């Protein structure tokens, strides 16, 4: 029995790096496609990227339930409960970028803009191509009145996803605002 358990444990431990490599390879391929995709196909690629980001592949069995609790609380606009749930996710698995991203969103919605930016920095340290976090950074910079910082964040989004219409639209509106034009 111990031998079987040891073999199973070895197989699982050997599979984890392979799954991480597969996940990284999938993301790399999708991000490569995002650079040249036709505008009408861009949303489908974004969805695939989000699905990979949201899929928890870590070792803590409690994280999926905590994520669900946080997502349910956010949907119900209970941002304090959402923040607490996502904080628990981060405490259990700080390497999971989406835990940081979810908490950044909850903090933004609670009005904690600086806390949101701190979490976005953590997301980007783990996944520099996270266009969702960069878009959130743009919104945070707008709230702080940092128009150049917001434009920079949205330009970083477009460097990753040249077809993202919302980022392009935000840059256009922010440049008008900088020029003194009414939005």
Backbone bond lengths (Angstrom), bond angles and torsions (degrees), N, CA, C in turn:
res aa  C-N    CA-C-N  psi(-1)  N-CA   C-N-CA  omega(-1)  CA-C   N-CA-C  phi
1 X - - - 1.455 - - 1.535 110.70 -
2 X 1.337 116.18 -44.84 1.461 119.25 179.16 1.520 110.93 -62.63
3 X 1.317 115.69 -37.70 1.465 120.03 -179.33 1.533 110.19 -64.77
4 X 1.328 116.69 -42.28 1.466 120.68 178.75 1.527 109.63 -63.60
5 X 1.329 116.51 -44.98 1.461 120.19 178.78 1.526 110.73 -60.73
6 X 1.322 116.50 -43.70 1.465 120.55 179.53 1.523 111.12 -62.45
7 X 1.326 116.92 -39.74 1.466 120.39 177.95 1.525 111.23 -65.81
8 X 1.328 115.95 -43.57 1.468 119.59 178.73 1.529 110.85 -63.82
9 X 1.319 116.35 -43.68 1.459 119.98 178.88 1.522 110.70 -62.00
10 X 1.310 117.03 -42.35 1.470 120.80 177.75 1.519 111.00 -61.04
11 X 1.324 116.58 -42.65 1.466 120.27 -179.80 1.522 110.86 -62.97
12 X 1.328 116.49 -42.47 1.465 120.21 179.37 1.526 110.26 -64.86
13 X 1.326 116.84 -45.62 1.466 119.96 -178.59 1.518 111.98 -65.11
14 X 1.316 117.17 -33.17 1.461 119.96 176.50 1.523 111.43 -73.76
15 X 1.324 117.20 -29.71 1.463 120.94 -177.72 1.522 112.26 -75.75
16 X 1.335 118.21 -29.45 1.465 120.86 -176.24 1.523 112.07 -59.03
17 X 1.359 120.14 -49.72 1.467 118.01 177.45 1.527 112.29 -62.75
18 X 1.321 117.32 -34.64 1.464 119.90 178.80 1.522 110.44 -65.88
19 X 1.346 116.89 -40.06 1.467 119.78 178.17 1.524 110.24 -64.87
20 X 1.331 116.88 -40.61 1.464 120.38 178.69 1.522 110.75 -64.16
21 X 1.339 116.55 -40.25 1.463 119.86 177.60 1.524 110.36 -65.56
22 X 1.336 116.58 -40.40 1.459 120.39 178.52 1.527 110.34 -63.11
23 X 1.324 116.40 -43.24 1.465 121.46 178.38 1.529 110.05 -60.92
24 X 1.333 116.82 -45.64 1.465 121.17 179.25 1.525 110.85 -63.18
25 X 1.324 116.70 -41.50 1.470 120.30 179.08 1.525 110.74 -64.86
26 X 1.327 116.59 -41.15 1.471 120.03 177.75 1.524 110.55 -61.54
27 X 1.330 116.25 -47.29 1.462 119.58 179.97 1.522 111.40 -62.66
28 X 1.323 117.07 -43.83 1.466 119.89 179.22 1.522 110.94 -58.34
29 X 1.326 116.99 -43.86 1.467 120.74 -179.99 1.529 110.72 -64.34
30 X 1.329 116.91 -42.89 1.465 120.08 -179.84 1.529 111.41 -66.18
31 X 1.322 117.02 -41.09 1.467 119.29 178.67 1.525 111.25 -67.10
32 X 1.322 117.39 -34.96 1.472 119.93 174.63 1.525 110.33 -62.06
33 X 1.332 116.79 -43.24 1.465 120.90 179.30 1.524 111.27 -65.83
34 X 1.319 116.45 -35.32 1.465 121.18 -177.77 1.526 111.74 -60.71
35 X 1.309 116.90 -29.48 1.476 121.08 -179.03 1.528 112.50 -67.27
36 X 1.342 117.44 -28.26 1.467 120.40 -172.47 1.526 113.59 -124.82
37 X 1.310 117.49 6.29 1.463 121.14 -174.99 1.537 110.94 -68.80
38 X 1.307 115.50 149.17 1.465 120.92 172.70 1.532 108.34 -66.96
39 X 1.323 117.36 144.88 1.469 120.00 -176.99 1.529 114.04 -52.14
40 X 1.321 117.02 -37.10 1.468 118.84 -178.10 1.530 112.96 -71.45
41 X 1.328 117.67 -18.08 1.467 121.19 -179.96 1.532 113.05 -97.34
42 X 1.316 116.91 -8.84 1.464 121.36 -176.80 1.525 113.00 -61.36
43 X 1.338 120.55 -43.96 1.468 118.94 -179.31 1.533 113.56 -59.32
44 X 1.313 117.71 -36.78 1.466 120.13 179.54 1.526 111.02 -65.18
45 X 1.328 116.78 -38.64 1.468 119.70 177.07 1.526 110.81 -66.79
46 X 1.317 116.30 -41.26 1.466 119.64 177.46 1.529 110.66 -58.68
47 X 1.313 116.45 -43.79 1.468 120.57 179.59 1.526 110.51 -60.11
48 X 1.318 116.96 -44.12 1.466 120.09 179.19 1.527 111.24 -61.79
49 X 1.320 116.69 -40.77 1.469 120.50 178.38 1.527 109.91 -64.13
50 X 1.325 116.37 -46.12 1.467 119.69 179.19 1.526 111.00 -60.77
51 X 1.319 117.61 -39.25 1.466 120.02 179.47 1.525 111.00 -60.51
52 X 1.317 116.75 -40.62 1.470 120.16 178.41 1.524 110.06 -67.91
53 X 1.325 116.93 -44.68 1.464 119.79 179.56 1.523 111.69 -60.40
54 X 1.319 116.27 -41.44 1.461 120.57 -175.66 1.522 113.06 -76.02
55 X 1.319 117.69 -23.67 1.464 121.15 -178.51 1.526 109.05 -70.14
56 X 1.306 116.24 117.22 1.465 120.35 179.87 1.522 108.73 -82.88
57 X 1.316 115.85 121.10 1.466 119.95 179.84 1.526 111.81 -119.19
58 X 1.325 115.85 21.03 1.460 120.38 179.66 1.519 111.85 -83.14
59 X 1.311 114.82 -171.50 1.459 121.53 -172.66 1.529 114.48 -98.12
60 X 1.328 118.49 -14.51 1.458 120.19 -174.06 1.528 110.55 -83.49
61 X 1.328 117.89 116.88 1.467 120.02 -176.63 1.527 113.78 -70.36
62 X 1.335 118.07 -14.57 1.466 120.60 -179.52 1.525 113.26 -85.73
63 X 1.323 117.24 -17.40 1.464 120.47 -175.06 1.530 112.65 -61.40
64 X 1.333 120.63 -46.06 1.473 118.31 -179.64 1.532 113.41 -57.17
65 X 1.326 117.68 -40.48 1.461 120.38 178.19 1.519 112.25 -66.28
66 X 1.326 116.32 -39.01 1.465 120.10 177.28 1.526 111.19 -65.68
67 X 1.329 115.94 -39.44 1.468 119.55 176.48 1.522 110.51 -61.65
68 X 1.326 116.25 -43.69 1.470 120.11 179.44 1.525 110.53 -62.70
69 X 1.328 116.34 -42.99 1.465 120.09 178.75 1.529 110.25 -60.48
70 X 1.324 116.56 -44.84 1.461 120.24 179.37 1.514 112.67 -64.90
71 X 1.326 116.46 -43.09 1.466 120.34 179.33 1.523 111.35 -64.28
72 X 1.335 116.69 -40.62 1.467 120.83 178.10 1.528 110.33 -64.39
73 X 1.320 116.41 -42.58 1.468 120.11 178.71 1.528 110.84 -63.68
74 X 1.335 116.73 -41.04 1.478 119.00 178.64 1.524 110.08 -63.65
75 X 1.326 116.80 -42.93 1.468 119.73 179.75 1.525 110.70 -61.47
76 X 1.334 116.86 -32.37 1.458 121.71 177.51 1.517 113.43 -88.97
77 X 1.315 116.86 9.04 1.465 124.54 179.15 1.529 112.81 60.67
78 X 1.328 116.63 27.92 1.462 121.50 174.28 1.523 106.94 -98.95
79 X 1.322 115.07 78.99 1.453 121.25 -170.15 1.526 113.00 -71.38
80 X 1.327 117.91 -27.04 1.465 120.08 177.34 1.530 110.11 -66.83
81 X 1.320 117.04 -44.44 1.471 120.95 177.62 1.523 109.71 -65.53
82 X 1.323 116.63 -40.67 1.468 120.32 178.54 1.520 110.29 -60.81
83 X 1.323 116.61 -46.61 1.464 120.01 -179.86 1.527 110.86 -60.61
84 X 1.323 116.98 -42.02 1.468 120.36 179.51 1.530 110.85 -63.41
85 X 1.322 117.12 -42.62 1.470 120.46 179.48 1.524 110.77 -64.07
86 X 1.321 116.92 -44.27 1.467 119.77 -179.69 1.533 111.20 -70.34
87 X 1.329 117.22 -30.72 1.468 119.74 173.88 1.525 110.27 -63.50
88 X 1.326 116.42 -38.60 1.470 120.07 177.12 1.528 110.75 -65.78
89 X 1.332 117.08 -38.00 1.470 120.62 175.99 1.525 109.54 -59.69
90 X 1.322 116.28 -47.66 1.467 121.50 -178.36 1.526 110.58 -62.77
91 X 1.318 116.51 -41.04 1.463 120.21 179.59 1.528 110.47 -63.12
92 X 1.321 117.11 -38.64 1.464 121.09 -177.78 1.526 112.53 -78.45
93 X 1.335 116.67 -35.06 1.470 119.76 -178.20 1.528 109.66 -146.43
94 X 1.332 116.77 80.20 1.468 119.88 -177.27 1.526 113.98 -65.25
95 X 1.313 118.56 -13.61 1.471 120.83 179.12 1.526 111.91 -79.29
96 X 1.321 117.81 -15.39 1.464 121.90 -176.86 1.535 109.51 -79.31
97 X 1.313 116.39 104.10 1.471 122.19 -173.92 1.519 112.71 -59.54
98 X 1.321 117.08 -36.36 1.463 118.53 -174.85 1.526 112.36 -70.26
99 X 1.328 117.78 -24.19 1.464 119.55 172.80 1.522 110.68 -61.64
100 X 1.330 115.71 -44.21 1.470 121.13 176.98 1.529 110.49 -64.97
101 X 1.331 117.02 -41.52 1.461 120.10 -178.08 1.525 111.19 -65.40
102 X 1.318 116.34 -41.74 1.466 119.37 179.15 1.529 110.72 -63.93
103 X 1.336 115.58 -42.54 1.465 117.50 179.19 1.525 110.69 -66.45
104 X 1.335 117.82 -36.97 1.467 120.70 176.38 1.522 110.32 -57.42
105 X 1.328 116.13 -41.52 1.467 120.32 179.26 1.525 110.65 -65.70
106 X 1.327 116.71 -46.18 1.468 120.03 179.15 1.529 110.67 -60.43
107 X 1.317 116.34 -41.69 1.465 119.55 179.49 1.527 111.39 -65.56
108 X 1.318 116.78 -41.21 1.470 120.16 177.34 1.531 109.59 -59.10
109 X 1.321 116.25 -46.85 1.462 120.74 -177.73 1.527 112.15 -67.08
110 X 1.326 117.50 -23.45 1.468 121.87 175.27 1.522 111.64 -84.71
111 X 1.335 117.13 -8.27 1.459 120.74 -179.34 1.518 113.81 92.65
112 X 1.327 117.59 6.33 1.467 121.86 178.28 1.528 108.12 -90.13
113 X 1.325 115.38 78.07 1.463 121.22 -173.26 1.530 110.99 -67.38
114 X 1.308 117.35 -43.82 1.477 119.53 -179.31 1.531 111.16 -66.78
115 X 1.316 117.22 -37.28 1.465 120.41 175.31 1.516 111.05 -64.47
116 X 1.322 116.08 -38.74 1.458 120.80 177.01 1.522 110.75 -62.47
117 X 1.327 116.55 -44.89 1.473 120.20 179.39 1.530 110.64 -62.51
118 X 1.328 117.03 -40.35 1.473 119.69 178.34 1.529 110.42 -60.40
119 X 1.331 116.84 -41.12 1.466 120.11 178.22 1.525 111.50 -69.28
120 X 1.321 117.14 -38.40 1.467 120.62 177.44 1.522 109.84 -60.62
121 X 1.321 116.80 -40.08 1.469 119.77 176.51 1.526 110.83 -58.24
122 X 1.323 116.63 -38.52 1.471 120.73 178.30 1.531 111.19 -68.05
123 X 1.328 116.64 -39.92 1.472 120.27 176.76 1.521 109.44 -59.15
124 X 1.327 116.02 -49.96 1.466 120.79 -175.21 1.526 112.23 -68.32
125 X 1.320 117.46 -25.86 1.466 120.04 174.43 1.529 110.38 -67.72
126 X 1.328 116.64 -28.52 1.460 121.66 -178.70 1.528 112.27 -94.22
127 X 1.335 116.72 -33.62 1.470 122.21 -179.72 1.520 108.36 -143.78
128 X 1.351 117.05 88.37 1.470 121.10 -176.13 1.530 113.94 -62.54
129 X 1.320 117.49 -16.48 1.471 120.97 -178.94 1.526 112.27 -94.30
130 X 1.303 118.11 12.67 1.468 121.39 -174.62 1.530 109.32 -72.38
131 X 1.329 115.34 90.85 1.467 120.26 -177.05 1.517 111.97 -64.20
132 X 1.320 117.91 -27.59 1.461 120.47 176.51 1.522 111.40 -66.24
133 X 1.329 116.19 -44.43 1.465 120.26 178.43 1.525 110.74 -65.86
134 X 1.325 116.39 -40.30 1.471 119.43 178.47 1.527 111.43 -65.18
135 X 1.323 116.99 -38.27 1.470 119.91 175.51 1.525 110.09 -63.42
136 X 1.328 115.99 -41.70 1.461 120.39 176.13 1.521 111.88 -61.89
137 X 1.330 116.11 -38.38 1.464 120.22 176.58 1.527 110.22 -61.53
138 X 1.328 116.40 -39.83 1.464 120.14 176.34 1.518 111.49 -59.48
139 X 1.334 116.64 -45.09 1.466 120.39 178.43 1.528 111.29 -62.61
140 X 1.329 116.49 -41.42 1.471 120.18 178.34 1.522 110.85 -62.08
141 X 1.309 116.43 -44.28 1.470 120.36 -179.78 1.530 110.54 -62.82
142 X 1.321 117.16 -38.18 1.469 120.29 176.23 1.525 109.52 -61.17
143 X 1.335 117.30 -47.02 1.472 121.15 -179.89 1.527 111.61 -58.51
144 X 1.335 116.09 -33.71 1.467 120.17 -179.98 1.524 112.64 -85.10
145 X 1.334 117.10 -1.27 1.461 120.95 -179.04 1.515 113.50 77.69
146 X 1.315 117.02 14.76 1.468 122.49 -179.34 1.532 108.94 -94.09
147 X 1.329 115.81 78.93 1.466 120.74 -176.72 1.530 111.64 -63.73
148 X 1.345 120.03 -45.24 1.473 118.67 177.20 1.537 112.23 -59.68
149 X 1.332 116.83 -38.85 1.466 120.07 177.95 1.515 112.00 -65.45
150 X 1.336 116.43 -37.41 1.463 120.56 177.98 1.527 110.39 -66.67
151 X 1.322 116.39 -44.77 1.471 120.05 178.25 1.523 109.93 -59.49
152 X 1.329 116.63 -43.35 1.467 120.38 178.69 1.531 111.08 -59.39
153 X 1.327 116.92 -44.26 1.468 120.23 -179.99 1.529 110.64 -60.72
154 X 1.324 116.93 -44.96 1.469 119.72 -179.55 1.529 111.97 -69.53
155 X 1.322 117.21 -31.84 1.470 119.03 174.80 1.525 110.53 -66.04
156 X 1.317 116.72 -35.83 1.465 120.53 175.90 1.528 110.59 -65.06
157 X 1.333 116.46 -36.37 1.469 119.78 175.30 1.525 109.56 -60.77
158 X 1.329 116.39 -47.88 1.470 120.07 -177.56 1.524 112.43 -66.24
159 X 1.312 118.25 -26.88 1.466 120.35 175.42 1.529 110.59 -66.75
160 X 1.325 116.57 -27.54 1.463 122.26 179.20 1.520 110.61 -89.81
161 X 1.330 115.82 -44.28 1.468 122.77 -175.87 1.533 108.43 -131.30
162 X 1.334 116.93 85.40 1.471 120.58 -175.26 1.534 114.47 -61.19
163 X 1.322 117.73 -16.43 1.465 121.16 -177.75 1.529 113.65 -92.66
164 X 1.331 118.66 -3.68 1.459 119.56 -172.84 1.529 110.68 -68.56
165 X 1.312 114.59 104.52 1.465 121.52 -175.14 1.526 112.14 -65.02
166 X 1.328 118.01 -36.20 1.467 119.05 -178.47 1.527 111.14 -65.01
167 X 1.322 117.47 -39.79 1.473 120.08 178.08 1.522 110.35 -65.77
168 X 1.312 116.06 -43.20 1.467 120.75 179.03 1.538 110.18 -61.83
169 X 1.324 116.40 -42.85 1.462 120.85 178.59 1.523 112.66 -65.08
170 X 1.322 116.25 -39.53 1.468 119.64 177.93 1.525 110.96 -63.17
171 X 1.329 116.49 -44.15 1.470 119.98 178.94 1.527 110.10 -60.09
172 X 1.313 116.28 -44.00 1.471 120.41 179.93 1.530 110.69 -59.97
173 X 1.325 116.95 -46.89 1.462 120.86 -179.73 1.533 111.57 -65.48
174 X 1.324 116.12 -40.27 1.470 119.69 -179.17 1.523 111.84 -68.20
175 X 1.305 116.95 -35.90 1.475 119.58 177.47 1.524 110.49 -67.59
176 X 1.327 116.99 -37.69 1.466 119.96 175.08 1.524 110.06 -62.26
177 X 1.314 115.76 -42.85 1.459 120.60 178.94 1.529 110.58 -61.69
178 X 1.328 116.56 -42.92 1.471 121.06 177.25 1.522 111.48 -60.61
179 X 1.318 115.93 -37.80 1.466 120.81 -177.51 1.526 112.05 -79.66
180 X 1.324 116.68 -5.10 1.454 120.07 179.71 1.512 113.80 87.59
181 X 1.326 116.99 6.80 1.461 120.53 177.79 1.527 109.74 -78.35
182 X 1.322 116.82 145.21 1.466 118.49 174.76 1.532 109.55 -68.65
183 X 1.294 114.94 143.27 1.475 119.36 -178.75 1.504 110.31 -86.34
